[in-house]
Amino acid sequence: MPSSYSLLGFATLWALAAASHSAPARLDEAHLGKRCTGTISSYSDVAAAIKCTTINIEAFTVPVGKTLTLNLLKGTTVNVLGEVTFATGKDWAGPLALVKGTDITFNGNSHKWNGNGAYWWDGEGSNGGRTKPRPMFKVEISGSMSDVYLLNPPVQAFSVSNPAALTISGATVDVAAGNKSKGGHNTDGFDVSSSTGLTITGAYVNNQDCIAINDATTLVFEKSTCNGGHGISIGSIKTGKNVNGVKISNNKVTASANGLRIKTYVGATDASVANVVYSGNTITGCTSYGVVIEQDYTNSGATGSPSNTVSIKGVSFTGVETTVAVGSKAKEVYVLCGSSSCTGTWDWSKLSTSGGSAGSIKNAKITGYTV
């Protein structure tokens, strides 16, 4: 008969062998769990799906009062395979959707995200009236985002605060219905803040501000079309906001109040704009200004009295010529700087303007262009 020591020895060896096989299995299962494919076809699917690194979003409706939050694992790929609709029925602050993560590939595949903005539109936007969910789509990722189509956002469409390099390509923001009814207001295409290394290319925006760059370093906005609204804007620059290294190139702006605009707040501190280059843009049909740079902005609008507290250093039109054709009642160029706040190189030799009154330039040493 085997001794108790022998039996104990066999039991110990068996336990060690079992452990050596079972522990790696558990690790593999945990690893494979991240590599799974999650499918979202209802709001209740989201929590499970975001545990996977491939996510397919099918057509479904997000309940009113709920944010579609995609807090993604590093390296996740998202494929949109159907229309996402946001339900209405009550006023709330939003946002409608939020995506966060690092090294994300987000494929919109041109399926519509329908914000049903008409339910909330009252002509006041974010300035008052009803409480409206905003923004429609908050983007806090690095990586790439392609072919996302936002239809009828209640107020602002994309809010972008990318922590590292991000390319957004082929995006559409369609608020034509809000423009026609005059109910949609503050429906900016892209509001950019706390952004580093952002490229937006090939966008189509039919709404108010095509893009409003509020706080960013190294930003490219290119090959995009902006129809209606207030054109391509830097600002309004408020206290603590800084924009540095912006290239705006090969865009088309049509039927807008303004074409290209920089505006800073009176009295703002710790704020600046620097190294802005415009190249190869085509601006037509502006009703107010073709190019406007003003340092007299307040919550009540422009005052005509600029301040020196925000530095604007280096604004140039170089490379391929930018052409600006405004309406007969519009001003081609309007520059109103503080007495000493606009500095650096202002080479406007590749700007061509026509169509309205010449406008005016005050307190900026511009070369290559005169009014």
Secondary structure as UniProt FT lines:
FT   HELIX           4..34
FT   STRAND          37..40
FT   HELIX           43..45
FT   HELIX           46..49
FT   TURN            50..51
FT   STRAND          54..57
FT   STRAND          60..62
FT   TURN            64..65
FT   STRAND          68..71
FT   TURN            74..75
FT   STRAND          77..80
FT   STRAND          84..86
FT   STRAND          97..107
FT   TURN            109..110
FT   STRAND          112..114
FT   HELIX           117..119
FT   HELIX           125..127
FT   STRAND          137..146
FT   STRAND          149..151
FT   STRAND          158..160
FT   STRAND          166..169
FT   STRAND          172..174
FT   HELIX           176..181
FT   STRAND          190..192
FT   STRAND          195..201
FT   STRAND          204..206
FT   STRAND          209..213
FT   STRAND          216..222
FT   STRAND          225..227
FT   TURN            229..230
FT   STRAND          231..237
FT   TURN            239..240
FT   STRAND          242..249
FT   STRAND          252..254
FT   STRAND          258..265
FT   TURN            266..267
FT   STRAND          272..279
FT   STRAND          282..286
FT   STRAND          289..298
FT   TURN            299..300
FT   STRAND          301..302
FT   STRAND          311..317
FT   STRAND          322..326
FT   TURN            328..329
FT   STRAND          331..336
FT   STRAND          342..343
FT   STRAND          346..347
FT   TURN            349..350
FT   STRAND          351..354
FT   STRAND          357..362
FT   STRAND          366..367
//
